[in-house]
Structure formats: C-alpha cells, structure tokens
Amino acid sequence: MTHVLIIGAYGSAGVAVANALADSDVRLTLVDDNEPGGLCILRGCMPSKEVLSAGAHRFQARHDDRLSGVPSVALDRTVDTKDEHTAEFGAHRREAVRTLTDQAGIEFIHDTARCVNDTTVAVGTRELSPDYVVVATGSKPSIPELPGIDDIEFMTSADVLDATSFPDSGIVLGFGAVGIELVPYLAEVGGVDLTVIEHGDRPLDGYDAQFGDELLSLYRETFGVDIRTNTRERALEATEQGVRLTVEEAGTTRTIDAEGLFVFTGRRPALDGLGLGQRGIEPSGEWVQDTMQARDDEQTFVVGDANDKEPILHVAKEQGHRAADNILRHRDGRTLRPYENVTHRVVFAGLGVYPVVRIGHTATSARTADIEHITVDRQASDDGVFITKDAPEGVARLVVGTDGTVLGYQGLHYHADVMAKTMQIVLENEMDIHDIPDRAYHPTTPEILDGLLRGAKQMVSDSKPSATDLTDER
C-alpha cells in the first residue's frame, strides 16, 4: 500500500491533503508538533478579524457625526474573547484530525519530523520510509536583516493580536496585507501615533495604482497615520524613550523616533529543522512546481504557505486537494495536473469597513498579458446607499474584454468583501457582460456593481478602440 507522510497535518493545507486521500487506497501518517489549527485559525485571519471588528465599531461611531460620544474598546475583553473563540476553532480542527485517525490506515503522531536521507524521515524516535512526503508546515514572520534590530524589542502581528496595551507612538515596518490590516487597529483602538514606512509610491502591490492612492488618502485623512512613501529603513537603535529608525528619504538621511516598533514585513516558509537538503531539495527560487511537486524530488509535494507561492487560506486548501490528486496520478503513472488559481484576494483595510478586493485581472495585468479590454470605474459616492450608510469613501473598477468577457474586479469600499463571491462566480464562469443583470435591488451596496455593469455594456457596445486605456495607471 502506498504510504503518504504529511508534515504539518494540523494546518489548513495539510488537512486538505489528508481529507482528499482519506478514502483512497493509501496509508496516511499525519505529523504535527504544533497546536491544532494552523496560521489562519491561531494567528491569522480568524483572530485578526475578531479584534478588527471591535475597532470597526469604535471607528464607525467616531466617524458618524449623527452619533454622540465615542465608545472605548475594552482590550482585555477583546483579547479574552478572541482567545476563547480561537481555542474553539482549534478544538474543532483537533476533532477533525481525530476523526480522520479513526479510519483504518491513518495515524497521527504529535511530534517533530526531520528528513534523514532521500527515503527516510525521523518522527520523534521512529524512522519512517514513506513513498511520498507532503510538506505543509506553514510560515513564520520574516524579520528584516536591519542593523540594530537585534537590540530592539518589537511587536509582530501575533504580539499585536495578544496585546492589551500599546505604546503612545510607534514605527511600522511593512505595509503589505498585514500592515494594511493592523495599522488602523493600532491607531483607532490602541491610540498609537504611527509612522509607516512604505518603500514604493503607494501600497497595494498587484492592484491598479488608484487603489493604493485611495488607501493612502483614507489612512492619512481618516485614521491620522503618517505614511512615508519612497522611504527605506537603514538602521535601528534603542533610545531612552524607545527606538530610533534611520531612513533614506528623497536622497536624504533622516531619523524617526518613537516609543515602539511594529514589524509586519511579511512571512517566510517554516522549513527550519526539516532537513530538506537530506532529500536533495534546495528550497530557493522556483523550487516548487505548479503540480505542487518539489523541483528536486518528484515524490515530495509542498503546499500552502510552505511553498511561498501565494499565502492565502483558500489557495492552501486548493493546493492541498491538487497535491492529493497528483500523488495518486504520479503513483498510477498518469499525467499530473498543475494548480491554476484565479486571483482572489481580500484585505480587510480600514478595520474591515473599507476592505480591498481583487478578483482576476487588473487593468495593468490585462495590458501586460496583451488582452484587449476596457475599464469602468465608479466611486462609492456615486451611489446614494453608501452616503446614507455614512461610508461614501472608496472606488470600484471592472475590467472587461472587448468581446464582453468579464476579466476582473477591484473594489476598495464598504462591503467590497461581500461582493467578492459574486464576482468570483462571474469570472470563473467566464460570463459575458451582457448576460449579467444590472438592475438594482435598492437600497443595497451592490448597486456599485450595477453601475459598473451598465457602463461596461455601453462601452463594449460602442466598440471604441481607445477605451482600452481609459485611466492613468502610473
């Protein structure tokens, strides 16, 4: 019987592989030395949305001049509630794995795994020789190699989610998805006077330029955050008051002082101690193929954050299912199938009140792919429902092929996250713009989609070649 060993079986990707293989004719050994749940449940999307939602209530009360008084967020209760729910989610994952191991041929080992050679994996005191190894060990915070950082006590995203008090001022390194979500929380709930270091002209890489510009405006004006664009950190040093950061900005060296330092500089695969080199695997560059196989060993599959392709929960699950299918295909001598992902991203910006969504192509990516297209934009303030809900900020964009096929949607506005599923269905079914109803069920926030659809239908019908480049993408 084919033996498959899954290292990191408590995480979403590992569980997906196990579930997909559970009813097949394989022997499964599930290994994990961590808490049940994985990043999303324990330190990622679930606990972060919990604390953000508390901040959102305060922000919306403060932001709405129809209301009197601003509530305070009880950090102790917020963190306690988050921990209680996280424990429940983790227990659910533990039970799911336990249920799997009730089946014949499936074993769970709560211990550390390490590759001994190209055929053997040590799990605790045992040595196993599986036919296939699946690495689903997730990721860990990536800390920059910055002079002086070892002398500074800083907070990562995990620390922020557990904190019941914050410094009066802080410097933020890293303004990707994690920084975008936690900066408003620190400002709104923690009352932290923040300076954010942004390397480029704007945040939100992978989106069209106006969305990064919109986010900058929202954070600066609505949350009072000082965001330093085109700025690079050079060195850190401890001071009596806290920390001093030396930066290079517009060709000039400057210093920034604050009480605390927040490091949100991304994550890296958690591969330390696995001994992948013993299997002849060098985890660098494009080391994992689209089939989820390791480039250097066709019987090792790497899924989820561990492969450093796209660290998003639904991607991890889909990669897990594809890896399971490809293991069986490889065993049976059949052609393996690559994992192909339609871009589907949601960042809970503005405490989740102003989430940012990207489904499919942007105007920039469509141009790069040499796809003839039109773009249609709509401001949230164009639809009265956003004004009546006191959430008029934001913008949305639809990208449509000149043949009428919907290619992409981007939104930075109230309820954009709720509309993501609708647009996913439209894109993944390659729907024609003319087949999508554009009537509004007033007053609902999806009116913003209706406006985009009407505009796109008109532009496609007009067949104006010049419509392929209607906006300045910079």
Legacy VTK file of the C-alpha trace (Angstrom):
# vtk DataFile Version 3.0
C-alpha trace
ASCII
DATASET POLYDATA
POINTS 474 float
0.000 0.000 0.000
1.286 3.465 -0.902
2.414 5.357 2.208
1.981 9.160 2.361
3.501 11.188 5.198
2.056 14.677 5.804
4.256 17.009 7.837
2.145 19.853 9.221
-1.146 17.983 9.397
-2.939 20.454 11.687
-2.850 23.340 9.192
-5.439 24.030 6.507
-3.264 22.751 3.636
-2.245 19.571 5.460
-5.821 18.782 6.480
-6.944 19.315 2.867
-4.426 16.728 1.643
-5.430 14.284 4.372
-9.157 14.652 3.697
-8.648 14.181 -0.030
-6.599 10.993 0.470
-8.585 9.547 3.383
-10.937 7.488 1.223
-8.287 6.291 -1.224
-6.179 3.157 -1.017
-3.208 4.761 0.736
-1.700 4.570 4.175
-1.570 8.017 5.813
0.724 9.227 8.581
-0.135 12.688 9.859
2.564 14.540 11.792
2.479 17.862 13.642
4.265 19.201 16.706
2.159 22.386 16.946
-1.244 23.429 18.195
-4.214 22.338 16.076
-5.434 24.981 13.691
-2.653 26.392 11.599
-1.897 30.060 10.978
-5.367 31.154 9.848
-7.091 29.869 12.960
-4.403 30.588 15.542
-2.561 33.733 14.410
-4.051 34.895 11.136
-7.351 35.669 9.506
-9.720 34.468 12.242
-8.238 36.198 15.332
-7.304 39.307 13.368
-10.883 39.791 12.118
-12.089 39.386 15.678
-10.056 42.295 17.015
-10.601 44.384 13.874
-14.356 44.087 14.290
-14.121 45.619 17.763
-12.156 48.533 16.314
-14.666 48.893 13.477
-17.489 49.591 15.923
-15.494 52.381 17.537
-14.416 53.828 14.206
-17.911 53.905 12.779
-19.267 55.616 15.889
-16.466 58.187 15.811
-16.764 58.706 12.081
-20.539 59.304 12.117
-21.384 62.833 13.228
-25.009 61.795 13.723
-23.896 59.991 16.882
-22.828 61.418 20.230
-19.870 60.094 22.146
-17.133 57.686 21.147
-17.006 54.258 22.808
-13.740 52.840 24.039
-12.617 49.312 23.197
-12.043 47.099 26.219
-8.807 45.451 25.121
-8.834 42.868 27.913
-12.291 41.626 26.922
-11.471 41.822 23.212
-8.378 39.630 23.597
-10.108 37.227 26.011
-12.996 36.760 23.579
-10.567 36.285 20.696
-8.655 33.649 22.673
-11.874 31.843 23.627
-13.027 31.653 20.025
-9.570 30.684 18.765
-9.500 27.818 21.273
-12.898 26.662 19.987
-11.720 26.800 16.371
-8.585 24.880 17.315
-10.599 22.249 19.148
-12.766 21.823 16.045
-9.637 21.241 13.940
-8.264 18.783 16.519
-11.535 16.864 16.404
-11.477 16.819 12.593
-7.995 15.275 12.627
-9.006 12.835 15.370
-11.998 11.745 13.278
-9.663 11.086 10.373
-7.476 8.840 12.501
-10.470 6.715 13.431
-10.243 5.329 9.921
-8.084 2.290 9.217
-4.701 3.108 7.736
-4.497 6.663 9.158
-2.183 7.502 12.077
-1.483 10.825 13.795
1.843 11.494 15.548
2.218 14.612 17.680
5.958 15.078 17.286
8.668 16.702 15.159
9.618 15.368 11.734
13.076 15.578 10.154
14.382 14.140 6.893
17.294 11.757 7.457
18.071 10.910 3.835
16.268 10.735 0.487
13.981 7.918 1.684
13.769 8.176 5.477
12.014 10.638 7.784
12.588 10.610 11.537
9.437 11.341 13.542
10.361 11.607 17.192
12.226 8.374 17.953
10.753 6.500 14.967
12.097 6.267 11.419
9.617 6.017 8.557
10.153 5.389 4.846
7.082 6.804 3.077
6.553 6.665 -0.671
5.527 10.341 -0.699
6.154 13.252 1.665
3.872 16.283 1.843
5.333 19.407 3.436
2.582 21.648 4.824
4.447 23.387 7.629
3.128 26.894 7.005
5.075 30.091 7.546
6.643 32.276 10.213
7.301 36.027 10.479
10.086 37.274 8.230
12.279 39.673 10.186
14.454 42.029 8.118
18.232 41.957 8.499
18.448 45.545 9.658
21.406 46.875 11.668
20.383 47.233 15.305
17.155 45.242 15.119
18.513 42.555 17.448
18.771 45.190 20.190
15.140 46.295 19.878
12.049 44.750 21.446
9.462 44.855 18.681
5.943 43.546 18.132
4.909 41.231 15.296
1.320 40.689 14.193
0.934 37.849 16.713
2.053 40.162 19.527
-0.430 42.838 18.458
-3.318 40.366 18.480
-2.467 39.390 22.072
-1.729 42.893 23.383
-3.899 44.664 25.949
-1.849 47.859 25.912
0.222 49.754 23.366
2.897 52.472 23.320
1.833 56.057 22.661
3.837 56.183 19.424
5.208 53.620 17.016
7.077 52.963 13.799
5.679 50.362 11.388
7.962 48.384 9.082
5.997 46.531 6.419
2.873 47.828 4.705
1.627 44.762 2.899
-1.595 42.947 3.767
-0.703 42.520 7.458
0.336 46.137 7.900
-2.686 47.418 5.996
-4.990 45.489 8.336
-3.253 46.233 11.641
-2.241 49.885 11.198
-5.825 51.211 11.614
-6.307 48.902 14.612
-3.239 50.334 16.320
-4.335 53.878 15.541
-8.037 53.505 16.374
-8.016 51.053 19.263
-4.523 51.490 20.645
-4.388 55.246 20.136
-0.860 54.868 18.748
0.649 57.808 16.854
2.055 55.868 13.902
4.723 56.434 11.264
4.576 53.830 8.483
7.494 53.115 6.150
6.391 52.371 2.565
9.128 51.550 0.041
7.187 52.455 -3.086
4.924 55.219 -4.339
1.943 53.534 -2.721
0.809 50.291 -1.034
-1.322 47.505 -2.553
1.082 45.872 -4.983
-0.834 43.904 -7.571
-3.696 46.395 -7.734
-4.131 49.277 -10.147
-2.499 52.465 -8.923
-5.610 54.363 -7.948
-6.415 51.791 -5.254
-3.107 52.354 -3.499
-3.647 56.101 -3.772
-7.165 55.752 -2.359
-5.834 53.744 0.575
-3.141 56.344 1.288
-5.740 59.090 1.349
-8.081 57.090 3.594
-5.400 56.198 6.127
-3.865 59.641 6.248
-7.081 61.607 6.473
-9.415 59.254 8.326
-7.015 57.453 10.672
-4.355 60.167 11.006
-1.449 57.893 10.056
1.853 59.351 8.811
2.817 57.177 5.821
6.299 57.852 4.408
6.332 56.716 0.776
9.520 56.056 -1.236
11.351 55.597 2.041
13.837 52.906 3.048
14.825 51.845 6.552
18.594 51.756 7.111
19.311 51.171 10.820
17.723 50.958 14.250
18.938 51.911 17.690
17.456 51.852 21.156
16.884 55.171 22.916
15.756 56.111 26.414
12.289 56.817 25.006
12.130 53.666 22.851
13.526 53.369 19.345
15.136 55.490 16.641
14.946 54.495 12.989
17.311 55.897 10.375
15.727 56.106 6.934
16.668 57.263 3.473
14.009 59.516 2.024
14.266 61.549 -1.196
18.038 61.080 -1.189
18.330 62.392 2.362
19.064 60.503 5.566
16.629 61.224 8.396
15.763 59.764 11.781
12.372 58.941 13.247
11.822 58.459 16.982
9.010 56.547 18.675
8.258 54.504 21.760
7.615 51.228 19.966
8.425 49.273 16.824
5.991 47.096 14.860
7.415 44.641 12.314
4.940 43.471 9.675
7.469 42.625 6.966
5.765 39.511 5.658
6.237 35.833 6.313
8.584 33.116 5.108
8.165 29.343 4.802
8.617 27.500 8.101
11.153 24.958 6.883
13.799 25.246 9.605
14.837 21.877 11.018
13.063 19.799 8.363
16.333 18.730 6.747
15.001 19.005 3.203
18.591 19.042 1.973
18.827 15.412 3.061
16.248 14.640 0.357
18.291 16.606 -2.166
15.902 19.565 -2.041
17.171 23.139 -2.195
14.283 25.452 -1.180
15.201 28.517 -3.223
13.924 30.186 -6.358
11.093 28.360 -8.126
11.664 25.271 -6.014
8.025 24.105 -6.074
6.378 23.368 -9.429
2.747 24.134 -10.310
1.977 20.440 -9.758
2.975 21.079 -6.107
5.990 18.790 -6.552
9.381 19.890 -5.295
11.635 20.684 -8.253
14.397 18.445 -6.882
12.285 15.480 -5.749
9.130 14.404 -7.608
7.898 12.414 -4.592
7.883 15.419 -2.265
4.905 17.766 -2.506
4.825 21.201 -0.866
1.544 23.017 -0.192
0.236 26.160 1.473
2.467 28.874 2.911
5.403 26.445 2.946
5.855 26.771 -0.831
5.895 30.593 -0.727
3.677 30.891 -3.811
0.561 32.686 -2.535
-0.008 32.641 1.236
-3.815 32.734 1.231
-6.119 30.287 3.014
-8.293 29.219 0.095
-5.179 28.768 -2.053
-3.647 26.494 0.588
-6.749 24.299 0.592
-6.934 24.151 -3.198
-3.230 23.319 -3.419
-3.790 20.549 -0.881
-6.532 18.973 -2.969
-4.440 19.244 -6.135
-1.395 17.707 -4.402
-3.505 14.763 -3.196
-4.828 14.164 -6.700
-1.346 14.413 -8.188
0.103 11.962 -5.679
-2.374 9.366 -6.911
-1.723 10.320 -10.522
2.045 10.002 -10.027
1.642 6.623 -8.336
-0.550 5.377 -11.188
1.679 6.755 -13.971
-0.890 9.311 -15.119
-0.242 12.903 -16.211
-0.113 15.359 -13.320
-2.288 18.474 -13.362
-0.966 21.944 -12.475
-2.707 24.112 -9.918
-4.176 27.154 -11.649
-5.522 29.912 -9.456
-7.853 32.764 -10.411
-6.584 35.658 -8.311
-8.971 36.190 -5.406
-7.695 38.497 -2.687
-9.412 40.308 0.150
-7.523 42.619 2.514
-9.559 43.922 5.428
-8.398 47.515 5.177
-9.866 50.289 7.291
-10.752 47.887 10.130
-12.787 45.886 7.628
-15.080 48.849 6.997
-13.239 49.542 3.733
-11.986 46.132 2.552
-9.907 45.853 -0.609
-10.773 43.131 -3.118
-9.167 41.883 -6.291
-10.721 39.157 -8.411
-8.988 38.210 -11.672
-7.251 40.768 -13.868
-6.447 44.372 -13.113
-6.159 46.848 -15.993
-2.394 46.656 -15.518
-2.216 42.856 -15.652
-4.580 42.719 -18.641
-2.313 45.142 -20.511
0.744 43.120 -19.572
-0.975 39.986 -20.907
-1.783 41.881 -24.120
-5.534 41.405 -23.638
-7.744 43.967 -25.356
-10.022 45.363 -22.694
-11.990 48.285 -21.361
-12.099 49.565 -17.794
-15.007 51.162 -15.970
-14.640 52.978 -12.665
-17.208 54.028 -10.108
-16.856 55.992 -6.879
-18.746 54.754 -3.849
-20.147 58.258 -3.502
-21.840 57.832 -6.914
-24.382 55.552 -5.220
-26.635 57.092 -2.606
-26.713 53.948 -0.494
-23.074 54.461 0.547
-23.809 58.046 1.521
-26.844 57.059 3.598
-24.729 54.453 5.391
-22.064 57.080 6.140
-19.467 55.158 4.103
-19.001 57.254 0.958
-15.262 56.664 0.597
-13.858 54.262 -1.960
-13.770 53.213 -5.569
-14.506 50.138 -7.716
-13.277 49.039 -11.139
-14.436 46.466 -13.668
-12.113 45.104 -16.358
-13.902 43.604 -19.376
-12.550 42.146 -22.598
-13.651 43.867 -25.770
-15.548 40.668 -26.585
-17.658 41.226 -23.454
-15.984 38.654 -21.151
-15.597 39.909 -17.578
-11.891 39.739 -16.713
-11.532 41.377 -13.330
-12.972 43.391 -10.459
-11.273 45.570 -7.894
-13.016 47.301 -5.033
-11.953 49.420 -2.080
-15.211 50.334 -0.415
-17.790 49.364 2.173
-18.953 45.733 1.673
-16.425 45.041 -1.110
-15.608 41.755 0.629
-19.246 40.664 0.422
-19.256 41.274 -3.335
-16.129 39.173 -3.886
-18.051 35.900 -4.113
-20.449 37.284 -6.714
-17.579 38.479 -8.877
-15.695 35.196 -8.397
-18.664 33.323 -9.869
-18.853 35.776 -12.781
-15.136 35.467 -13.574
-14.650 31.756 -13.077
-17.635 31.046 -15.321
-16.195 33.471 -17.917
-19.520 35.280 -18.126
-20.321 37.799 -20.809
-21.141 41.283 -19.547
-24.431 41.219 -21.459
-25.631 38.104 -19.609
-25.400 39.704 -16.156
-28.470 41.599 -14.882
-27.658 45.186 -13.923
-30.865 46.077 -12.081
-30.518 47.260 -8.503
-32.496 45.985 -5.530
-32.424 49.392 -3.884
-31.019 50.328 -1.483
-28.183 47.780 -1.391
-24.449 48.321 -1.667
-24.122 46.006 -4.717
-25.558 48.956 -6.643
-21.924 49.820 -7.243
-21.667 46.637 -9.338
-24.811 47.561 -11.282
-23.253 50.880 -12.249
-20.083 49.172 -13.396
-22.056 46.653 -15.450
-24.134 49.311 -17.181
-21.057 51.341 -18.027
-19.183 48.318 -19.349
-22.095 47.190 -21.530
-22.290 50.615 -23.115
-18.552 50.764 -23.772
-18.407 47.264 -25.246
-21.368 48.098 -27.473
-19.700 51.289 -28.631
-16.584 49.232 -29.536
-14.262 52.172 -29.102
-10.624 51.024 -29.520
-9.460 53.966 -27.428
-11.335 52.528 -24.455
-8.513 50.071 -23.810
-6.563 52.712 -21.960
-9.012 54.990 -20.208
-7.150 55.519 -16.976
-3.744 56.710 -15.925
-2.152 53.723 -14.214
1.148 55.399 -13.480
LINES 1 475
474 0 1 2 3 4 5 6 7 8 9 10 11 12 13 14 15 16 17 18 19 20 21 22 23 24 25 26 27 28 29 30 31 32 33 34 35 36 37 38 39 40 41 42 43 44 45 46 47 48 49 50 51 52 53 54 55 56 57 58 59 60 61 62 63 64 65 66 67 68 69 70 71 72 73 74 75 76 77 78 79 80 81 82 83 84 85 86 87 88 89 90 91 92 93 94 95 96 97 98 99 100 101 102 103 104 105 106 107 108 109 110 111 112 113 114 115 116 117 118 119 120 121 122 123 124 125 126 127 128 129 130 131 132 133 134 135 136 137 138 139 140 141 142 143 144 145 146 147 148 149 150 151 152 153 154 155 156 157 158 159 160 161 162 163 164 165 166 167 168 169 170 171 172 173 174 175 176 177 178 179 180 181 182 183 184 185 186 187 188 189 190 191 192 193 194 195 196 197 198 199 200 201 202 203 204 205 206 207 208 209 210 211 212 213 214 215 216 217 218 219 220 221 222 223 224 225 226 227 228 229 230 231 232 233 234 235 236 237 238 239 240 241 242 243 244 245 246 247 248 249 250 251 252 253 254 255 256 257 258 259 260 261 262 263 264 265 266 267 268 269 270 271 272 273 274 275 276 277 278 279 280 281 282 283 284 285 286 287 288 289 290 291 292 293 294 295 296 297 298 299 300 301 302 303 304 305 306 307 308 309 310 311 312 313 314 315 316 317 318 319 320 321 322 323 324 325 326 327 328 329 330 331 332 333 334 335 336 337 338 339 340 341 342 343 344 345 346 347 348 349 350 351 352 353 354 355 356 357 358 359 360 361 362 363 364 365 366 367 368 369 370 371 372 373 374 375 376 377 378 379 380 381 382 383 384 385 386 387 388 389 390 391 392 393 394 395 396 397 398 399 400 401 402 403 404 405 406 407 408 409 410 411 412 413 414 415 416 417 418 419 420 421 422 423 424 425 426 427 428 429 430 431 432 433 434 435 436 437 438 439 440 441 442 443 444 445 446 447 448 449 450 451 452 453 454 455 456 457 458 459 460 461 462 463 464 465 466 467 468 469 470 471 472 473
